[in-house]
Amino acid sequence: MTINKIILSVEFYSNNASSGDCSRNEASGKNFVIVCAGKDSQAKGVDGTLIALTHYVDNLPEKIVTGKIGTDGLKVDTWYSLDNNGKFIEVNYDD
């Protein structure tokens, strides 16, 4: 998988949004919202960050999957993507 974008926000009350496939969005401040519309995108945030990733079926957007870091079973400072069933999965990167 080729990563074509990395978006990082560090200020309070920031919002990240991306539309390209394979985008990586990271939030490191409080009260963040990350929305990824592209296929195979990833999100990572601090406690309380809201994330929304788009699940694709046959290369077409099927649904938006949302969660909150620190709840919903999502861990702080961990990259997440969606599996083939539209469930959050941890993604490991060698940065």
Secondary structure, 3 states (H helix, E strand, C coil): CCCCEEEEECCCCCEEEECCCCEEEEECCCCCEEEECCCCCEEECCCCCEEEEEEEECCEEEEEEEEECCCCCCCCCCEEEECCCCCEEEECCCC
